[in-house]
Structure formats: C-alpha cells, structure tokens
Amino acid sequence: MKDLTYIEYLFLDCISTERPIKEATLFYNLIGKRTVSTMLQCRQYDLEAYFTVMPGMKPPVLKKGLERLLSDGLISGNDGEGFLLTEAGSAKKADFLSGHAHFSLGNQMEFALIQGVLRRRILFLIQILSEMLHKNKQYYPIEREAKEQLWMKRLLTQHSGDNATFARAYGEEWGIYLSRLPERDAGLFALQFEGASHLRKTTGQMAGLFSLEEAEVKILLHQNWLRLYAALEKEPEKFPVLSSVRQMTIKENGLASASAEKTMRYFMNGHGMEEIISMRGLKQSTIQDHFAEIALIYPGFPTQEFLDKEKMQYLQQLVEHKVRVDYREIQKVFPGINFFESRLIQIRSEVAAKHG
C-alpha cells in the first residue's frame, strides 16, 4: 500500500477520535476563512495551530485526501456526520509525527494576519544591521516595498546610541533565541538570514542541505517563528529590539481584521454600539461580528461592557470550571438571550479555556 503524503498526514492530525469534523469546517479552517463562525469552530476543535496554514489549497485537494484516509481505514464517517480518527489512524499518525514536524502552536491563530509583515521586518532588520556593522552601503535590500523601507528608517532613528552597538545588541538577542532551539532547527532558521557576505537560502535549498522534505522545512521554520513571538511576549526584557518590532507592528496593524480593529477603536474612544453603527454605515450584525472577532483574538476583551451582571456571573462560572457550552445550553439558562450575547459567552469561555 502506498504511504500517505506529508499533507495527508497533516489532514490526519486535524481529525480527532472524539468530535466528528465535517469537510467544509476543516477546509475553511485550513485556508483561514476569517468569519466568526469559522474562527469559533477553530477554537472548539482545538485547531488554532492549523488556522490558515494552507491558504491557497483548493477543495479537491482536501476531498481527495479524506477519501484516501477513508479507504485506508484511518478515519471513519462521512461528510454528513463528520469524520473521526480511527484507532489505526491514531497509531499511524503518532508513529509519523514522532519523527516529523507538524503544526502544534495555538498562537498561529493570533498571529495569522500579521506574521507575514512581522517576519519580513525582522529579517530586513538583520540585513540592514549586518551591512551597517560591516560599513557596506552597496547592497540590494531584500525588502522592496518603499513603505517598509521608510518604516525601517523610522525604527533606526528611534534607537539611542551608535549603530554598531545597536547591531551587536540585535545579534545577541538572536544568539539567545537560537541557543534555545535544537541544533538542526537553529541551523535551518539561520539560513533565512541575509547580511554581509551571506545570502539567504530558499526552503528548497534548505531541504537539500538537511535531507528533509520541503514541506517539513516550511513547518519547522513556521513553528519556530511562532515560538519566537511567544518568547517576545513573555520575556520582552531579554529581547528589547525584537520586542519593539513586534509591539510596533501589532500597534499599527492589530491582530484582528482592519475593519474589526477600526470598530474597536471607536468603542475604546467612548462610542456606543448604536453610534458606531451610524458612524461606520454598517449593519448591526456586521459591527457585532467585529466585536466577536476581537473577543476571539484578544484575551483582554472588555466582555463586561456587553453582558449584564447575571450573564457575566454565568460566564465566570464557565471560566472557573473550564466548561465549554453551545448555544442550546446557553438558551436553557437564558431563554431570551440574543444571538450576539450567546456567541460572546461561547467565545469568551473558549478563550479562557485556552489562555487560563
């Protein structure tokens, strides 16, 4: 029997033995469809690590993969009821993933929208400071967009002290982070860097150098970028330069969609729901979806501003006991609750279960 492809093992990793998942739900999660429904399901299925990791995938690719897993007896069920991982599938997945990389870090969902620009800025800064340290002004910048070049110039003018000291400090931060990775992972990660007398490698070249599939190289790199972002959040004092790039990027772009971030800014400036609906010229359901998206992404969302005392007490009990509920259970407690409030309770209990 022909062995599974790497991507088919990843599909297998997305399916559990306990909660059946439908093909459409899995597909929208993998391509990163940014609706509140998809993002909530992503959390409910514990698939945050897989959110938007295959943005360009076409539906037939997933369908063919699921058919293969079904025919091999690795999953059971159908698209109407959803798919479950079988005992054979669980064993095969465990065996493969014990020696190969897969998507496992939940902050993938948090950084889905900004990781591209954040990664580009961090790598561009490596090149600039390396060339600066070697006093080389004749080099081709890896970042071609003028707005990003201007952004980097602003960053460089903000730091105090001489450029050489700044460059060495940045290098020391990378030394700290890379020393935390396994030797192979650190070696792979550093091959992305470009600077004086050093050209970055493509993932294909990295795969050849380390005798890995290119898909695994991409996953390893991706996971270690996410580990970096987590380290910057937990230990900003150890990574002052990297943390400043991260924080400035989040402040400028936000972690949610641009429209949701705009709605939230209006709210934080003191405007109520009705005012925002009028000011933005959008439907109430759209504005509520904006708040729901923010509530899904930011642990510090001001839930108490949208739920009355009784509903907040109910939510607090769910949070304390790490209980997950669906809308039917909520409606049993609050028969007259509206859709937005019910969804908000679901969302915040899910977020609390993950963030504590």
Secondary structure, DSSP 8 states (H G I E B T S, - for coil): -----HHHHHHHHT--SSS-B-HHHHHHHHHT---HHHHHHHHHTT-GGGTTSSTT--HHHHHHHHHHHHHTTSEEEETTTEEEE-HHHHHHHHHHHTSS-----THHHHTTTTHHHHHHHHHHHHHHHHHHHTT------S---HHHHHHHHHHHHHS-S-HHHHHHHHHHHHHHHHHTS-HHHHHHHHTT--BTTB----HHHHHHHHT--HHHHHHHHHHHHHHHHHHHHH-GGG-HHHHHHHHHHHHHH-SS-HHHHHHHHHHHTT--HHHHHHHHT--HHHHHHHHHHHHHH-TT--GGGTS-HHHHHHHHHHHHHT----HHHHHHH-TT--HHHHHHHHHHHHHHHHH-
